[in-house]
């Protein structure tokens, strides 16, 4: 059973930076696709960024140029570096691990709050 665990959330001022981490043990990490999603208060969950097992990345338009997703297969870790944070980036951020067979595993989420 794969259990992604997010860390690195917190409170930051607008314009600041945070790095989120997702640790995923219990599966073949190097074969997985990892995505970061977020759910702002009162809104639906949305895709923020994804990285394939080959290292190909994709981003939501709202975060392009500000967020960077990367992975370290040796450590079974995925990072989301968030720069130039805005109040509208405030959300619970979730890590989703997708196995090569297409099964999804979600973490519990980490809160990111950006103050204006």
Secondary structure in CASP SS format (residue, H / E / C, confidence):
PFRMAT SS
TARGET T0000
AUTHOR 0000-0000-0000
METHOD secondary structure of the structure
MODEL  1
X C 1.00
X C 1.00
X E 1.00
X E 1.00
X E 1.00
X E 1.00
X E 1.00
X C 1.00
X C 1.00
X E 1.00
X E 1.00
X E 1.00
X E 1.00
X C 1.00
X C 1.00
X C 1.00
X C 1.00
X E 1.00
X E 1.00
X E 1.00
X E 1.00
X E 1.00
X E 1.00
X E 1.00
X E 1.00
X C 1.00
X C 1.00
X C 1.00
X H 1.00
X H 1.00
X H 1.00
X C 1.00
X E 1.00
X E 1.00
X E 1.00
X E 1.00
X E 1.00
X E 1.00
X E 1.00
X C 1.00
X C 1.00
X C 1.00
X C 1.00
X C 1.00
X C 1.00
X E 1.00
X E 1.00
X E 1.00
X E 1.00
X E 1.00
X E 1.00
X C 1.00
X C 1.00
X C 1.00
X C 1.00
X C 1.00
X E 1.00
X E 1.00
X E 1.00
X C 1.00
X C 1.00
X C 1.00
X C 1.00
X C 1.00
X C 1.00
X C 1.00
X E 1.00
X E 1.00
X E 1.00
X E 1.00
X E 1.00
X E 1.00
X C 1.00
X C 1.00
X C 1.00
X C 1.00
X E 1.00
X E 1.00
X E 1.00
X E 1.00
X E 1.00
X E 1.00
X C 1.00
X C 1.00
X C 1.00
X C 1.00
X H 1.00
X H 1.00
X H 1.00
X C 1.00
X E 1.00
X E 1.00
X E 1.00
X E 1.00
X E 1.00
X E 1.00
X E 1.00
X E 1.00
X C 1.00
X C 1.00
X C 1.00
X C 1.00
X C 1.00
X E 1.00
X E 1.00
X E 1.00
X C 1.00
X C 1.00
X C 1.00
X E 1.00
X E 1.00
X E 1.00
X E 1.00
X E 1.00
X E 1.00
X C 1.00
END
